[in-house]
């Protein structure tokens, strides 16, 4: 779970991941940011990383409803 989207990119940068594709998914009442990445520390191997973005999604909904 992340507090804001910046945390996702900070995690990926420190993990030597380079984002090649991003999508949003909803499952079981939760929202997930799905990042397909190349693991630059492992010969560019493709890795899919899932982030629960419930908090930033709710914050955006709250801001837009006011």
N, CA, C and O atoms as CSV, one atom per row, in Angstrom:
chain,resi,resn,atom,element,x,y,z
A,1,UNK,N,N,0.851,-1.170,0.000
A,1,UNK,CA,C,0.000,0.000,0.000
A,1,UNK,C,C,0.898,1.234,0.000
A,1,UNK,O,O,1.890,1.300,0.725
A,2,UNK,N,N,0.531,2.197,-0.818
A,2,UNK,CA,C,1.293,3.441,-0.878
A,2,UNK,C,C,0.421,4.601,-0.407
A,2,UNK,O,O,-0.805,4.552,-0.516
A,3,UNK,N,N,1.060,5.639,0.113
A,3,UNK,CA,C,0.366,6.840,0.555
A,3,UNK,C,C,0.169,7.787,-0.624
A,3,UNK,O,O,-0.868,8.442,-0.739
A,4,UNK,N,N,1.173,7.854,-1.500
A,4,UNK,CA,C,1.058,8.675,-2.704
A,4,UNK,C,C,1.819,8.001,-3.841
A,4,UNK,O,O,2.629,7.101,-3.618
A,5,UNK,N,N,1.548,8.446,-5.045
A,5,UNK,CA,C,2.130,7.817,-6.236
A,5,UNK,C,C,3.650,7.964,-6.258
A,5,UNK,O,O,4.346,7.091,-6.777
A,6,UNK,N,N,4.166,9.045,-5.709
A,6,UNK,CA,C,5.616,9.249,-5.668
A,6,UNK,C,C,6.331,8.067,-4.998
A,6,UNK,O,O,7.445,7.713,-5.383
A,7,UNK,N,N,5.689,7.465,-4.002
A,7,UNK,CA,C,6.295,6.306,-3.327
A,7,UNK,C,C,6.530,5.146,-4.289
A,7,UNK,O,O,7.526,4.432,-4.173
A,8,UNK,N,N,5.624,4.957,-5.230
A,8,UNK,CA,C,5.788,3.876,-6.204
A,8,UNK,C,C,7.088,4.064,-6.985
A,8,UNK,O,O,7.901,3.148,-7.104
A,9,UNK,N,N,7.257,5.275,-7.512
A,9,UNK,CA,C,8.427,5.534,-8.337
A,9,UNK,C,C,9.719,5.529,-7.525
A,9,UNK,O,O,10.770,5.143,-8.037
A,10,UNK,N,N,9.651,5.953,-6.272
A,10,UNK,CA,C,10.826,5.886,-5.400
A,10,UNK,C,C,11.226,4.430,-5.180
A,10,UNK,O,O,12.402,4.082,-5.282
A,11,UNK,N,N,10.252,3.589,-4.880
A,11,UNK,CA,C,10.532,2.162,-4.697
A,11,UNK,C,C,11.145,1.559,-5.953
A,11,UNK,O,O,12.150,0.851,-5.880
A,12,UNK,N,N,10.544,1.836,-7.099
A,12,UNK,CA,C,11.038,1.270,-8.354
A,12,UNK,C,C,12.445,1.753,-8.676
A,12,UNK,O,O,13.286,0.969,-9.117
A,13,UNK,N,N,12.706,3.038,-8.458
A,13,UNK,CA,C,14.036,3.579,-8.737
A,13,UNK,C,C,15.090,2.898,-7.860
A,13,UNK,O,O,16.144,2.502,-8.359
A,14,UNK,N,N,14.818,2.759,-6.563
A,14,UNK,CA,C,15.785,2.126,-5.666
A,14,UNK,C,C,15.917,0.623,-5.920
A,14,UNK,O,O,16.901,0.002,-5.518
A,15,UNK,N,N,14.926,0.051,-6.583
A,15,UNK,CA,C,14.973,-1.381,-6.939
A,15,UNK,C,C,15.547,-1.598,-8.336
A,15,UNK,O,O,15.559,-2.722,-8.837
A,16,UNK,N,N,16.019,-0.527,-8.962
A,16,UNK,CA,C,16.615,-0.577,-10.304
A,16,UNK,C,C,15.636,-1.077,-11.351
A,16,UNK,O,O,16.001,-1.835,-12.249
A,17,UNK,N,N,14.377,-0.641,-11.223
A,17,UNK,CA,C,13.336,-1.022,-12.167
A,17,UNK,C,C,13.038,0.148,-13.100
A,17,UNK,O,O,13.021,1.307,-12.684
A,18,UNK,N,N,12.806,-0.178,-14.355
A,18,UNK,CA,C,12.437,0.818,-15.354
A,18,UNK,C,C,11.043,0.460,-15.871
A,18,UNK,O,O,10.841,-0.625,-16.417
A,19,UNK,N,N,10.083,1.374,-15.700
A,19,UNK,CA,C,8.691,1.115,-16.078
A,19,UNK,C,C,8.559,1.101,-17.601
A,19,UNK,O,O,9.021,2.013,-18.287
A,20,UNK,N,N,7.918,0.048,-18.117
A,20,UNK,CA,C,7.653,-0.042,-19.551
A,20,UNK,C,C,6.163,0.045,-19.859
A,20,UNK,O,O,5.772,0.375,-20.979
A,21,UNK,N,N,5.332,-0.254,-18.861
A,21,UNK,CA,C,3.881,-0.208,-19.049
A,21,UNK,C,C,3.228,-0.014,-17.685
A,21,UNK,O,O,3.699,-0.537,-16.675
A,22,UNK,N,N,2.136,0.746,-17.673
A,22,UNK,CA,C,1.407,0.995,-16.430
A,22,UNK,C,C,-0.082,0.864,-16.701
A,22,UNK,O,O,-0.578,1.303,-17.739
A,23,UNK,N,N,-0.800,0.246,-15.742
A,23,UNK,CA,C,-2.252,0.140,-15.867
A,23,UNK,C,C,-2.870,0.177,-14.477
A,23,UNK,O,O,-2.179,0.031,-13.468
A,24,UNK,N,N,-4.176,0.374,-14.444
A,24,UNK,CA,C,-4.930,0.434,-13.199
A,24,UNK,C,C,-5.923,-0.710,-13.198
A,24,UNK,O,O,-6.547,-0.993,-14.221
A,25,UNK,N,N,-6.077,-1.375,-12.051
A,25,UNK,CA,C,-6.985,-2.509,-11.959
A,25,UNK,C,C,-7.784,-2.413,-10.662
A,25,UNK,O,O,-7.298,-1.903,-9.653
A,26,UNK,N,N,-9.010,-2.910,-10.708
A,26,UNK,CA,C,-9.877,-2.948,-9.530
A,26,UNK,C,C,-10.213,-4.401,-9.240
A,26,UNK,O,O,-10.639,-5.136,-10.130
A,27,UNK,N,N,-10.017,-4.821,-7.975
A,27,UNK,CA,C,-10.326,-6.195,-7.592
A,27,UNK,C,C,-10.702,-6.242,-6.121
A,27,UNK,O,O,-9.999,-5.696,-5.271
A,28,UNK,N,N,-11.807,-6.894,-5.832
A,28,UNK,CA,C,-12.268,-7.105,-4.447
A,28,UNK,C,C,-12.339,-5.800,-3.659
A,28,UNK,O,O,-11.982,-5.762,-2.482
A,29,UNK,N,N,-12.800,-4.734,-4.308
A,29,UNK,CA,C,-12.980,-3.460,-3.633
A,29,UNK,C,C,-11.719,-2.635,-3.457
A,29,UNK,O,O,-11.737,-1.615,-2.768
A,30,UNK,N,N,-10.627,-3.062,-4.070
A,30,UNK,CA,C,-9.357,-2.338,-3.968
A,30,UNK,C,C,-8.913,-1.891,-5.354
A,30,UNK,O,O,-9.325,-2.452,-6.369
A,31,UNK,N,N,-8.062,-0.867,-5.373
A,31,UNK,CA,C,-7.518,-0.350,-6.625
A,31,UNK,C,C,-6.010,-0.588,-6.631
A,31,UNK,O,O,-5.318,-0.306,-5.653
A,32,UNK,N,N,-5.517,-1.112,-7.749
A,32,UNK,CA,C,-4.098,-1.445,-7.879
A,32,UNK,C,C,-3.491,-0.752,-9.090
A,32,UNK,O,O,-4.085,-0.717,-10.168
A,33,UNK,N,N,-2.313,-0.211,-8.895
A,33,UNK,CA,C,-1.506,0.321,-9.974
A,33,UNK,C,C,-0.564,-0.817,-10.360
A,33,UNK,O,O,0.194,-1.308,-9.523
A,34,UNK,N,N,-0.609,-1.230,-11.606
A,34,UNK,CA,C,0.199,-2.357,-12.075
A,34,UNK,C,C,1.302,-1.812,-12.974
A,34,UNK,O,O,1.031,-1.172,-13.990
A,35,UNK,N,N,2.532,-2.072,-12.592
A,35,UNK,CA,C,3.686,-1.589,-13.340
A,35,UNK,C,C,4.448,-2.782,-13.923
A,35,UNK,O,O,4.933,-3.642,-13.188
A,36,UNK,N,N,4.543,-2.817,-15.236
A,36,UNK,CA,C,5.411,-3.792,-15.891
A,36,UNK,C,C,6.756,-3.097,-16.061
A,36,UNK,O,O,6.836,-2.008,-16.629
A,37,UNK,N,N,7.806,-3.737,-15.566
A,37,UNK,CA,C,9.116,-3.097,-15.510
A,37,UNK,C,C,10.204,-4.014,-16.055
A,37,UNK,O,O,10.028,-5.225,-16.184
A,38,UNK,N,N,11.334,-3.388,-16.369
A,38,UNK,CA,C,12.549,-4.119,-16.647
A,38,UNK,C,C,13.424,-3.993,-15.415
A,38,UNK,O,O,13.684,-2.888,-14.939
A,39,UNK,N,N,13.880,-5.132,-14.899
A,39,UNK,CA,C,14.779,-5.148,-13.746
A,39,UNK,C,C,16.196,-4.942,-14.270
A,39,UNK,O,O,16.831,-5.872,-14.767
A,40,UNK,N,N,16.676,-3.722,-14.152
A,40,UNK,CA,C,17.980,-3.379,-14.714
A,40,UNK,C,C,19.141,-4.016,-13.946
A,40,UNK,O,O,20.270,-4.040,-14.436
A,41,UNK,N,N,18.865,-4.534,-12.739
A,41,UNK,CA,C,19.917,-5.225,-11.985
A,41,UNK,C,C,19.934,-6.716,-12.318
A,41,UNK,O,O,20.761,-7.464,-11.796
A,42,UNK,N,N,19.017,-7.146,-13.189
A,42,UNK,CA,C,18.937,-8.575,-13.555
A,42,UNK,C,C,18.751,-8.712,-15.065
A,42,UNK,O,O,17.810,-9.357,-15.527
A,43,UNK,N,N,19.650,-8.104,-15.820
A,43,UNK,CA,C,19.693,-8.230,-17.283
A,43,UNK,C,C,18.402,-7.806,-17.975
A,43,UNK,O,O,18.066,-8.322,-19.041
A,44,UNK,N,N,17.681,-6.866,-17.370
A,44,UNK,CA,C,16.466,-6.358,-17.994
A,44,UNK,C,C,15.288,-7.306,-17.962
A,44,UNK,O,O,14.351,-7.165,-18.748
A,45,UNK,N,N,15.328,-8.278,-17.052
A,45,UNK,CA,C,14.236,-9.251,-16.929
A,45,UNK,C,C,12.924,-8.518,-16.640
A,45,UNK,O,O,12.899,-7.579,-15.844
A,46,UNK,N,N,11.834,-8.947,-17.286
A,46,UNK,CA,C,10.532,-8.314,-17.082
A,46,UNK,C,C,9.927,-8.733,-15.743
A,46,UNK,O,O,9.886,-9.914,-15.399
A,47,UNK,N,N,9.464,-7.738,-15.005
A,47,UNK,CA,C,8.873,-7.951,-13.683
A,47,UNK,C,C,7.582,-7.142,-13.621
A,47,UNK,O,O,7.534,-6.013,-14.110
A,48,UNK,N,N,6.537,-7.710,-13.026
A,48,UNK,CA,C,5.293,-6.976,-12.815
A,48,UNK,C,C,5.155,-6.687,-11.329
A,48,UNK,O,O,5.249,-7.587,-10.495
A,49,UNK,N,N,4.929,-5.411,-11.010
A,49,UNK,CA,C,4.825,-4.970,-9.621
A,49,UNK,C,C,3.427,-4.385,-9.417
A,49,UNK,O,O,2.952,-3.595,-10.233
A,50,UNK,N,N,2.777,-4.778,-8.329
A,50,UNK,CA,C,1.430,-4.318,-8.003
A,50,UNK,C,C,1.485,-3.425,-6.771
A,50,UNK,O,O,2.071,-3.797,-5.755
A,51,UNK,N,N,0.872,-2.240,-6.861
A,51,UNK,CA,C,0.783,-1.321,-5.731
A,51,UNK,C,C,-0.684,-1.099,-5.394
A,51,UNK,O,O,-1.482,-0.782,-6.276
A,52,UNK,N,N,-1.042,-1.262,-4.133
A,52,UNK,CA,C,-2.389,-0.927,-3.680
A,52,UNK,C,C,-2.439,0.593,-3.554
A,52,UNK,O,O,-1.696,1.183,-2.769
A,53,UNK,N,N,-3.324,1.222,-4.334
A,53,UNK,CA,C,-3.413,2.683,-4.350
A,53,UNK,C,C,-4.753,3.167,-3.796
A,53,UNK,O,O,-5.278,4.186,-4.246
A,54,UNK,N,N,-5.300,2.455,-2.838
A,54,UNK,CA,C,-6.573,2.853,-2.232
A,54,UNK,C,C,-6.501,4.247,-1.616
A,54,UNK,O,O,-7.426,5.041,-1.793
A,55,UNK,N,N,-5.428,4.561,-0.900
A,55,UNK,CA,C,-5.323,5.854,-0.203
A,55,UNK,C,C,-5.251,7.013,-1.196
A,55,UNK,O,O,-6.037,7.952,-1.072
A,56,UNK,N,N,-4.336,6.990,-2.184
A,56,UNK,CA,C,-4.328,8.123,-3.114
A,56,UNK,C,C,-5.600,8.208,-3.967
A,56,UNK,O,O,-6.022,9.305,-4.334
A,57,UNK,N,N,-6.203,7.078,-4.280
A,57,UNK,CA,C,-7.445,7.092,-5.055
A,57,UNK,C,C,-8.563,7.739,-4.258
A,57,UNK,O,O,-9.327,8.534,-4.805
A,58,UNK,N,N,-8.677,7.413,-2.971
A,58,UNK,CA,C,-9.709,8.007,-2.121
A,58,UNK,C,C,-9.457,9.497,-1.916
A,58,UNK,O,O,-10.395,10.294,-1.891
A,59,UNK,N,N,-8.188,9.868,-1.769
A,59,UNK,CA,C,-7.850,11.290,-1.613
A,59,UNK,C,C,-8.270,12.090,-2.838
A,59,UNK,O,O,-8.771,13.206,-2.708
A,60,UNK,N,N,-8.070,11.530,-4.021
A,60,UNK,CA,C,-8.468,12.188,-5.255
A,60,UNK,C,C,-9.989,12.307,-5.340
A,60,UNK,O,O,-10.512,13.356,-5.718
A,61,UNK,N,N,-10.696,11.236,-4.991
A,61,UNK,CA,C,-12.163,11.286,-4.997
A,61,UNK,C,C,-12.681,12.344,-4.030
A,61,UNK,O,O,-13.603,13.091,-4.357
A,62,UNK,N,N,-12.086,12.408,-2.838
A,62,UNK,CA,C,-12.504,13.399,-1.843
A,62,UNK,C,C,-12.252,14.825,-2.346
A,62,UNK,O,O,-13.096,15.702,-2.163
A,63,UNK,N,N,-11.107,15.059,-2.973
A,63,UNK,CA,C,-10.772,16.395,-3.471
A,63,UNK,C,C,-11.714,16.816,-4.596
A,63,UNK,O,O,-12.091,17.984,-4.691
A,64,UNK,N,N,-12.087,15.875,-5.436
A,64,UNK,CA,C,-12.956,16.201,-6.562
A,64,UNK,C,C,-14.421,16.392,-6.152
A,64,UNK,O,O,-15.188,17.041,-6.863
A,65,UNK,N,N,-14.798,15.833,-5.020
A,65,UNK,CA,C,-16.196,15.949,-4.586
A,65,UNK,C,C,-16.441,17.239,-3.806
A,65,UNK,O,O,-17.594,17.588,-3.551
A,66,UNK,N,N,-15.407,17.935,-3.430
A,66,UNK,CA,C,-15.563,19.200,-2.666
A,66,UNK,C,C,-15.629,20.388,-3.560
A,66,UNK,O,O,-15.758,21.515,-3.082
